[in-house]
């Protein structure tokens, strides 16, 4: 058994390049940057921040969404497969390219949801949902069985107990 699945959360490096073909199909390409924070080891060694660049390829029904909404700097959740292809360059040298073929693309928000000028938020299905309050769901992706991506219900307005009995601080 084998599995080829990639999950990335990162920032778009440049506006997508969308190409349409005579057959009516389309493809979009854009770079996505993912970064690991730098840190200092206990012995004082500094490990710098590391940024990886990924070539994202989008096909089929996701292309209109990417063309309309995705821009340089957008924070995206991308789910897909990794593929490597080869070609011969002009000098006859064999080159290899590794790409992520996206099956799912969504905006990733860690806080409040920014709205469009008409008060809606773009979704990966290409439609718009009401922004702010109401029944709108967060734009964060929910992956079954993964608590990292799941958003809990709205927090209660008063998380502290009503009485002072639970306060055992000496001051």
C-alpha positions as a Markdown table, in Angstrom:
| # | Residue | x | y | z |
|---|---|---|---|---|
| 1 | Unk | 0.0 | 0.0 | 0.0 |
| 2 | Unk | 1.2 | 3.5 | -0.7 |
| 3 | Unk | 0.0 | 7.1 | -0.2 |
| 4 | Unk | 0.9 | 10.2 | -2.1 |
| 5 | Unk | -0.7 | 13.2 | -0.2 |
| 6 | Unk | 0.7 | 16.6 | 0.5 |
| 7 | Unk | -0.8 | 19.2 | 2.9 |
| 8 | Unk | 0.7 | 22.7 | 2.8 |
| 9 | Unk | -0.2 | 26.0 | 4.5 |
| 10 | Unk | 1.8 | 28.9 | 3.0 |
| 11 | Unk | 1.9 | 32.2 | 1.2 |
| 12 | Unk | 1.5 | 32.7 | -2.6 |
| 13 | Unk | 4.8 | 34.0 | -4.0 |
| 14 | Unk | 3.3 | 35.6 | -7.2 |
| 15 | Unk | 0.0 | 36.0 | -8.9 |
| 16 | Unk | -1.2 | 32.8 | -10.6 |
| 17 | Unk | -0.3 | 32.2 | -14.2 |
| 18 | Unk | -3.6 | 30.9 | -15.8 |
| 19 | Unk | -3.5 | 29.3 | -19.3 |
| 20 | Unk | -6.5 | 28.3 | -21.4 |
| 21 | Unk | -6.3 | 25.7 | -24.1 |
| 22 | Unk | -8.3 | 25.2 | -27.4 |
| 23 | Unk | -10.0 | 22.1 | -25.8 |
| 24 | Unk | -11.6 | 24.4 | -23.2 |
| 25 | Unk | -9.5 | 23.1 | -20.3 |
| 26 | Unk | -7.3 | 25.4 | -18.2 |
| 27 | Unk | -4.3 | 25.2 | -15.9 |
| 28 | Unk | -3.1 | 27.6 | -13.2 |
| 29 | Unk | 0.5 | 27.6 | -11.7 |
| 30 | Unk | 1.9 | 29.6 | -8.8 |
| 31 | Unk | 4.7 | 29.3 | -6.3 |
| 32 | Unk | 3.8 | 28.7 | -2.6 |
| 33 | Unk | 6.3 | 29.5 | 0.3 |
| 34 | Unk | 6.3 | 27.5 | 3.5 |
| 35 | Unk | 8.6 | 28.6 | 6.4 |
| 36 | Unk | 9.9 | 27.1 | 9.5 |
| 37 | Unk | 10.8 | 29.5 | 12.3 |
| 38 | Unk | 14.4 | 30.0 | 13.3 |
| 39 | Unk | 15.5 | 29.1 | 16.8 |
| 40 | Unk | 18.5 | 29.0 | 19.1 |
| 41 | Unk | 19.8 | 25.7 | 20.6 |
| 42 | Unk | 20.7 | 25.3 | 24.2 |
| 43 | Unk | 24.4 | 25.6 | 23.3 |
| 44 | Unk | 23.8 | 29.0 | 21.6 |
| 45 | Unk | 23.8 | 27.7 | 18.0 |
| 46 | Unk | 21.4 | 29.8 | 16.0 |
| 47 | Unk | 19.4 | 27.9 | 13.4 |
| 48 | Unk | 18.0 | 30.4 | 10.8 |
| 49 | Unk | 14.5 | 30.5 | 9.4 |
| 50 | Unk | 14.1 | 28.1 | 6.5 |
| 51 | Unk | 11.7 | 28.8 | 3.6 |
| 52 | Unk | 10.8 | 26.1 | 1.0 |
| 53 | Unk | 9.2 | 27.0 | -2.3 |
| 54 | Unk | 6.6 | 24.7 | -3.9 |
| 55 | Unk | 5.3 | 24.8 | -7.5 |
| 56 | Unk | 1.5 | 24.4 | -7.3 |
| 57 | Unk | -0.4 | 23.2 | -10.4 |
| 58 | Unk | -4.2 | 23.6 | -10.4 |
| 59 | Unk | -6.6 | 22.0 | -13.0 |
| 60 | Unk | -10.3 | 21.5 | -13.7 |
| 61 | Unk | -12.9 | 23.2 | -11.6 |
| 62 | Unk | -10.4 | 24.9 | -9.2 |
| 63 | Unk | -8.9 | 27.1 | -11.9 |
| 64 | Unk | -11.7 | 29.7 | -11.9 |
| 65 | Unk | -11.4 | 30.1 | -8.1 |
| 66 | Unk | -7.7 | 30.5 | -8.3 |
| 67 | Unk | -8.0 | 33.0 | -11.2 |
| 68 | Unk | -10.6 | 35.1 | -9.4 |
| 69 | Unk | -9.4 | 35.1 | -5.8 |
| 70 | Unk | -5.8 | 34.0 | -5.3 |
| 71 | Unk | -3.2 | 36.8 | -5.4 |
| 72 | Unk | 0.5 | 37.2 | -4.3 |
| 73 | Unk | 0.6 | 37.1 | -0.5 |
| 74 | Unk | -2.6 | 35.0 | 0.0 |
| 75 | Unk | -2.4 | 32.5 | 2.8 |
| 76 | Unk | -3.6 | 29.2 | 1.4 |
| 77 | Unk | -4.2 | 25.6 | 2.5 |
| 78 | Unk | -3.3 | 23.3 | -0.3 |
| 79 | Unk | -4.0 | 19.6 | -0.4 |
| 80 | Unk | -2.7 | 17.5 | -3.3 |
| 81 | Unk | -0.2 | 15.0 | -4.7 |
| 82 | Unk | 3.5 | 15.4 | -5.4 |
| 83 | Unk | 4.7 | 14.7 | -8.9 |
| 84 | Unk | 8.1 | 14.9 | -10.5 |
| 85 | Unk | 8.5 | 15.2 | -14.3 |
| 86 | Unk | 11.5 | 15.6 | -16.5 |
| 87 | Unk | 12.3 | 17.4 | -19.8 |
| 88 | Unk | 15.3 | 18.1 | -21.9 |
| 89 | Unk | 16.3 | 21.8 | -22.0 |
| 90 | Unk | 17.6 | 23.7 | -25.0 |
| 91 | Unk | 21.1 | 22.4 | -24.4 |
| 92 | Unk | 19.9 | 18.8 | -24.3 |
| 93 | Unk | 20.4 | 18.5 | -20.5 |
| 94 | Unk | 17.8 | 16.5 | -18.7 |
| 95 | Unk | 16.0 | 18.6 | -16.1 |
| 96 | Unk | 13.6 | 17.6 | -13.3 |
| 97 | Unk | 10.7 | 19.6 | -11.9 |
| 98 | Unk | 8.8 | 18.7 | -8.7 |
| 99 | Unk | 5.2 | 20.0 | -8.6 |
| 100 | Unk | 2.3 | 19.8 | -6.2 |
| 101 | Unk | -0.9 | 18.9 | -8.2 |
| 102 | Unk | -3.6 | 20.5 | -6.0 |
| 103 | Unk | -6.9 | 18.6 | -5.4 |
| 104 | Unk | -8.2 | 21.2 | -2.9 |
| 105 | Unk | -7.3 | 24.9 | -2.3 |
| 106 | Unk | -8.8 | 27.1 | 0.4 |
| 107 | Unk | -7.9 | 30.3 | 2.0 |
| 108 | Unk | -6.5 | 29.8 | 5.5 |
| 109 | Unk | -7.4 | 32.3 | 8.2 |
| 110 | Unk | -6.0 | 32.1 | 11.7 |
| 111 | Unk | -8.2 | 34.9 | 13.0 |
| 112 | Unk | -11.1 | 37.0 | 11.8 |
| 113 | Unk | -12.3 | 36.6 | 8.3 |
| 114 | Unk | -11.7 | 39.5 | 6.0 |
| 115 | Unk | -14.6 | 40.3 | 3.8 |
| 116 | Unk | -15.0 | 41.5 | 0.2 |
| 117 | Unk | -16.4 | 44.9 | -0.5 |
| 118 | Unk | -19.9 | 43.3 | -0.9 |
| 119 | Unk | -19.7 | 41.8 | 2.6 |
| 120 | Unk | -19.0 | 38.2 | 1.5 |
| 121 | Unk | -16.0 | 35.9 | 1.9 |
| 122 | Unk | -14.7 | 33.7 | -1.0 |
| 123 | Unk | -14.9 | 30.0 | -0.5 |
| 124 | Unk | -13.1 | 27.2 | -2.4 |
| 125 | Unk | -16.2 | 26.2 | -4.2 |
| 126 | Unk | -16.2 | 29.5 | -6.0 |
| 127 | Unk | -19.3 | 30.9 | -4.3 |
| 128 | Unk | -19.6 | 33.5 | -1.6 |
| 129 | Unk | -20.7 | 33.2 | 2.0 |
| 130 | Unk | -21.9 | 36.0 | 4.4 |
| 131 | Unk | -19.0 | 37.6 | 6.3 |
| 132 | Unk | -18.9 | 38.2 | 10.0 |
| 133 | Unk | -21.7 | 36.9 | 12.2 |
| 134 | Unk | -24.6 | 34.7 | 11.2 |
| 135 | Unk | -24.2 | 31.1 | 10.4 |
| 136 | Unk | -21.0 | 31.5 | 8.3 |
| 137 | Unk | -18.4 | 28.9 | 9.1 |
| 138 | Unk | -14.7 | 29.7 | 9.5 |
| 139 | Unk | -12.7 | 29.4 | 6.3 |
| 140 | Unk | -10.1 | 27.2 | 8.0 |
| 141 | Unk | -10.1 | 23.7 | 6.4 |
| 142 | Unk | -11.4 | 20.9 | 8.5 |
| 143 | Unk | -9.6 | 17.6 | 8.0 |
| 144 | Unk | -11.5 | 14.6 | 9.4 |
| 145 | Unk | -9.7 | 13.3 | 12.5 |
| 146 | Unk | -7.3 | 16.2 | 12.7 |
| 147 | Unk | -7.9 | 18.5 | 15.7 |
| 148 | Unk | -5.2 | 20.9 | 14.3 |
| 149 | Unk | -7.6 | 22.2 | 11.7 |
| 150 | Unk | -10.9 | 21.9 | 13.6 |
| 151 | Unk | -12.5 | 25.1 | 14.9 |
| 152 | Unk | -14.3 | 24.8 | 18.2 |
| 153 | Unk | -17.7 | 26.4 | 18.8 |
| 154 | Unk | -17.9 | 30.1 | 19.8 |
| 155 | Unk | -16.3 | 30.7 | 23.2 |
| 156 | Unk | -18.6 | 31.5 | 26.1 |
| 157 | Unk | -18.8 | 35.2 | 27.0 |
| 158 | Unk | -17.6 | 34.6 | 30.5 |
| 159 | Unk | -15.1 | 31.8 | 30.9 |
| 160 | Unk | -14.4 | 32.5 | 34.6 |
| 161 | Unk | -16.6 | 31.1 | 37.4 |
| 162 | Unk | -19.2 | 33.4 | 38.9 |
| 163 | Unk | -18.2 | 33.0 | 42.5 |
| 164 | Unk | -14.9 | 33.8 | 44.2 |
| 165 | Unk | -14.6 | 30.4 | 45.8 |
| 166 | Unk | -12.4 | 29.1 | 42.9 |
| 167 | Unk | -9.9 | 32.0 | 43.5 |
| 168 | Unk | -7.2 | 30.5 | 45.8 |
| 169 | Unk | -4.6 | 33.1 | 45.0 |
| 170 | Unk | -3.0 | 34.5 | 48.2 |
| 171 | Unk | -3.3 | 38.2 | 47.1 |
